């Protein structure tokens, strides 16, 4: 591969390694990371034309902000509001004006109308006066904290409402939070100068962030382990000052975020409005010096962290169990909340150049953190801070918590993307390779069933390839968690489907897996004449109101494009009542209709979305 960092024996070439590390957020780095594009592959602007609805501006009863809708019929009843917002990284056309991180509205329901056109959120104009740039990230730039373009973004996924904020890593090694109008706590951490971030994954309930890095001094690959904590209104230990990027505490929540903890508990399940980060240490990757992507799962269904019965059903367990110094017994074995938090998990790292994958056991990390909080040791967790001997302790202070590498495998082809099941009885990792093959790996025993039911000592041999799926398209550069399947409640999409963006074929494919998780096939395809250079996809949540909107990033076309592949169903009936709702208008044999496009001031390459209350 032209511009690669390894020789013919797949050994690192030091000068090319360090040179590429400095360009990962620029065009040369994107070419290296994402490979052959649709233009060079001859597939740009191929595929059929898709039906596009008229964009209508909502002028009454809310004329003070721009909101363009496509489905429904405007009324005076606000209805059951729901919104999905997304964050996008892009190589900015003008880096002196843009930082390369944008916040947009992916879909929205209000006043009996549904917006499937990607656009600026009405909350940005009506509440904050902001534009396309991320509010948090522009703040970091104005404070002189970040420099250079972003390299990667990460956010947890699974159930709606739990992944309010994501993390973005910049070329200068800063990692910071970003979110929406209702969740934008600000906090950052800084990697050492010799450690260049390449990818981010967050555990199911935002307990930890795992960041792959290239160590340009030691010429080796690592995973930085970062402990995260949410923070609610009224419990800021620094008296509510607006930004604490220097000490690791941020605070800008408008209310007690869905019954969040009334305290700072790094490493525990939280509601995703991140206000504290601390680097615990680094995990070496045997045989991998240039990691390019990472995925992680704890097997935990986020809904399990909510009350299941009684008057507080659907509320997070944090508020009522704060402070933990008085309530830790309920989380210990045999306690009422023992099943409400993760006990382990697996991270999967790939190296494109070295054609390898590494599997990391997170059980030591969770076991240690849980053991400190949910025992008489909890008194040692109250003195939190960034010093090594403050809570949470670093790996240098407490080595037993350090995750361990279970095995490293050679793939025999270039891995281009990786994703894991979120939860379910058949935990799997999916690794796409540039030749258009999806490799299925078993994680049996290492991802606890339900997030908590541990297998005592599963053998490393459980980590094994159990099947493949072909026909997913050439150069599959993105795997996205499926968040809904129209008309089929028997499918748990986040564990039984994955959505593939094939950059080489400029095509989007849904892959559905068999009940045993060991085989699969393509069940839905979208291709579009307006797509110039597909590079990534992201599915939107279907909470309160169903919309089945997929976002796709057009790198060379400098746009995000939305596609609706299922009916719009309003929970309050209205213009699109269940069970059939307002169906798609499929023309030319397509599986979707076109929601429209939003132009971006640069070339986008990564995206994540979340339901926003």
Secondary structure, 3 states (H helix, E strand, C coil): CCCCCECCCCCECHHHHHHHHCCCCCHHHHHHHHCCCCCCCCCCCCCCCCCECCCEECCCCCCCCCCEECEECCCCCCCCCEEEEEEEEEEECCCCCCCCEEEEEEEEEECCEEECCCECCHHHHHHHCCCCECHHHHHHHHCCCCCCCEEEEECCCCCCCCCCCEEEEECCCEEEEECECCECCCCEEECCCCEEEEEEEECCCCCEEEEEEEECCCCEEEEEEEEEEECCCCCCCCCCCCCCCCCCECCCCCCCCCCCCCCCCCCCCCCCCEEEEEEEEEEECCCCCCCCEEEEECCCCHHHHECCCCCCCCCECCHHHCCHHHHHHHHCCCCCCCCCCCCCCEEEEEECCCCEEEEEECHHHHHHHHHHHCCHHHHHHCCECCCCCCECCCCCCCHHHCCEEEEEEECCCCEEEEEECCCCCCCEEEEEECCCEEEEEECCCCCCECCCECCCCCCHHHCEEEEEEECCCCCEEEEEECCCCCCCCCCCHHHHEEEEEECCCCEEEEEEECCCCCCEEEEEEECCCCCCCEEEEEECCCCCCECCEEEEEECCCCEEEEEECCCEECCCCHHHCCCCCECCCCCCCCCCEEEEEEECCEEEEEEEEEEEC
